[in-house]
Amino acid sequence: MREESAKTTELSRKIREFKEKRKAVILAHFYQRPEVQDVADFVGDSLQLAQQAAGTDARVIVFCGVCFMAECAKILSPDKIVVLPEEEAGCPLANMATAAAVRAKKEEVPDCLVVTYVNSSAAVKAESDICCTSSNALKVISSLPKEKPVLFVPDRNLGHYLSRQTGRGLILWDGYCHVHDRLTAGEIEKARAAHPEAAVMVHPECRPEVIDLADHVASTGGMLKYAGSAPFSAFIIGTEQGMLYPLQKAYPDKTFYPAASHMVCPNMKLTTLEKVKQALEDLEPRIEVAPEIRDRARRALTRMLELS
């Protein structure tokens, strides 16, 4: 244990050294490993990270997350070097929609507006009118003209939640996050029976019957905020387990329980301190987005950021 701690300390020191040398900023999602979150300049949800990527004056962005997040950073900062420490860190949800399939659906509903969740490829964003994250999706949907049909891509559970919250019928893509979609109502009831004093917070990517059992539904950033203001001393957390680390760090006097032990995204956990150090050393693997896709995707992302 002591040896492992010394290794982490030494790697963190080298990362800080390379970061200074490269004039880099390190961004990390809440689902990253604790030690990776600890070396980041900023840790946040998808919207917060997109805002950071758009506003940084660093020469290099090291994105500790999955591929679509690093693509967003490159789209918003095309002149900067963007590196993803683990190039195999993909998102199965993002892979459930392709640009060709979205174009085909648009032909079926020619007057529709396309709202695309940030958990999507740059090519799919380029086919969209506006993007959203789980934290601003209600605001985005509410901003659209009511007479227009809306195609929501690619998460069906988030789309279903938005439809119920806004009272607006949405055309839903049949995609899902494998981490959130696996959480069942039975597991929520079991966790609540084990911790009857705890409030249940779940992510809107969960199934409708799971959301129905929650005390609060929020994005990861929203969970962090709610946990600080809500009159509860314990919470059951229905999202990827990486979220428990920033929650416990922010509120050491409160207790946080995972809703189910299986809620771990293996792709998010591919990034390690060794890979962050190597990425800073080599400035590889770099993320590139073709200009013709980048410019159209940027319009959809910029519209979202203007609303946030």
Secondary structure, DSSP 4 states (H G I P E B T S, - for coil): -HHHHHHHHHHHHHHHHHHHHHTEEEEEETTS-HHHHHH-SEEE-HHHHHHHHHH---SEEEEES-HHHHHHHHHH-TTSEEE-S-TT---TTGGG--HHHHHHHHHHSTT-EEEEESSS-HHHHTT-SEEE-TTTHHHHHHTS-TTS-EEEESBHHHHHHHHHHHT---EEPSB--HHHHT--HHHHHHHHHH-TTSEEEE-TTS-HHHHTT-SEE--HHHHHHHHHHSS-SEEEEES-GGGHHHHHHH-TTSEEEES-TT---TTGGG--HHHHHHHHHHT-SB----HHHHHHHHHHHHHHHHH-
